[in-house]
Amino acid sequence: MTASSSSAVQRLVSFLREDLGQQGRIPLHAPTFGRREKDYVADCIDSTYVSSVGDYVVKFENEVARRSGCAFGVATMNGTAAIHALLHTLGVGRGDLVICPALTFVATVNAVLYTGAQPVFLDSDPDTLGLSLSEVERFLQTCEQRADGVWYEGQRVRAALPVHIFGHVIDVVRLSEICAAYGVAVVEDAAESLGASRDGRQAGSLSVAAALSFNGNKVVTTGGGGAIVTNDEALAVRLKHLTTTARAKQGWTFFHDEMGFNYRMPNLNAALGFAQMEQLDDFICAKRRLADRYEALFQGCADVQFVKEAAGVRSNYWLQAIMLPDLTARNEALESLHAEGIEARPCWTLMVDLPYLKDSRRFGNLTVARDIESRLVNIPSSPSLMTPSV
Ligand SMILES: *Cc1c(COP(=O)(O)O)cnc(C)c1O
């Protein structure tokens, strides 16, 4: 084993086992539930409104919007559906290209494909792990200018879909300025960044609209769930309509005025999520304290870098991450941590390396994304690791 991976593993094991007193298997990210979750879910069951109607959906939507710095929220059954519905509603479809980071979770890209559009993959920024703004600019400069916008290899570039990787918010305000000059819309995949902010502005409020996820491993969970947040009232109304089968209000009739989706979030899930939202500040506080501890732990460990928020960013540290010197050290660290009962995981395989996406368009050589992919390891990130006494 290389010296770098063994020293990283030793530090991590002794920190989690001794300093934090964690016994048994340590998950990558476990949800935390309190009394309120049980109360609200029980209340929801007692009301009999467990499914597509009920007060908790509205309460949850309002709270998610508020905590994202937006006026409107539309809850969906998962984050992928939220991205799909959002792109569809903005008119992204067959023949269009959507700028995506090559380094992301596959849901970002699947949602693009569901609309009939295709992704064009760009490189990452080493400081934020997210889409590189300079690459976006370089890409747009090489596109062909036509009367209706910019085109790349015979397809119109309609939108950019940046992702705030692990809660590290990218500069969407600047990205939007760059894209606006070329008539390209920006929407955020804020699935990993609930409660995070940049220059005092919350992730999700930095573009036209954003998609969130409440999957079991996210900062706040509804079991499975998602939402779209926006300040655009007309867009919110249309999204609510389209995600609930596009049924027109015409008396008692079942009249659907266009192709909609059954993407709504059940009230039962919203009840769980509403209780979770009450704990959001505590979760983020615990995760940020954990990040401080990890940063100190790996300080002076020459070959291991803790992934820290960039200047101006207040990350939610959804998943904590370290960078090892190379692929070999990364693989050794993953092996040893799992042997110790500590759940760690590599970054996602680059989208361009997935068989069904191998012929996708791309721009540049994706060197930063490849470097991050080969060296990054996510380490235990549950808020419960930091009890108030630790
Ligand atoms: C979790 C996640 C999603 C959405 O996932 P769902 O499981 O469908 O809720 C989308 N994009 C990113 C980057 C994610 O991490």
The ligand as a Gaussian input file, in Angstrom:
#p B3LYP/6-31G(d) Opt

LIG

0 1
 C      -29.646000      13.131000      -6.226000
 C      -29.390000      13.875000      -7.463000
 C      -30.394000      14.098000      -8.428000
 C      -31.807000      13.624000      -8.326000
 O      -31.929000      12.375000      -7.850000
 P      -33.280000      11.625000      -7.450000
 O      -32.720000      10.351000      -6.888000
 O      -34.060000      11.437000      -8.688000
 O      -34.021000      12.411000      -6.421000
 C      -30.071000      14.868000      -9.528000
 N      -28.856000      15.392000      -9.707000
 C      -27.866000      15.215000      -8.806000
 C      -26.553000      15.862000      -9.046000
 C      -28.088000      14.433000      -7.667000
 O      -27.099000      14.254000      -6.790000

